Amino acid sequence: MILRCRLCHADIAVFDPARLNLPFASAMFGPLAPGFAPPFAPGTAWEEMRCPHCRHHPQGYDPAGQGSLATDAGEWTLPRPAAAHAKHTSAKRGN
């Protein structure tokens, strides 16, 4: 799948949705074609990643867009963090 910048709509990187988990790391996103440099510097945290074309965060800044990524296949909903999912499923029910 191709990650697109939500602001300038440029193709930025390729990623495998099955291998994408939170928190994101720059190593999860590869170059658009073999032989090109990775789109993000190694060790860069998701919050610090910037579109190489417009220099804005690829996800944009609108809070409504924080739960998804813009891709070549449309909006892709982000996976829930494992800790939040475990906390949600193991919560005790009140009697």
Phi, psi and omega in degrees: 000150181253126174282130177244147176288128181291339183266312182257354176067016178284147171288131185247310190204165172254150176207156177258111182304329180290339181255003182269121177219161183269144357283147180292148174233152182300331181293344179284348183242124183253172179293157181293333180216150178302144177092352178262159179290151175300150184288337181234144179297142179304140178079005180283130177287152181307318182296335182263352181291144181226147176298130180291350181264310184251352178068019174257166178295134183301331183277349184084186185241357179285123180305332180293339181264004184289343182263010181208167175239147173277130181224175176293343179258012182101196180289133179243120182287132182289147175291150176285144176301142182300319181297318180293322179294316180296320180295320181293318184279339182258008181293140179283146177265139178285148180258000000 
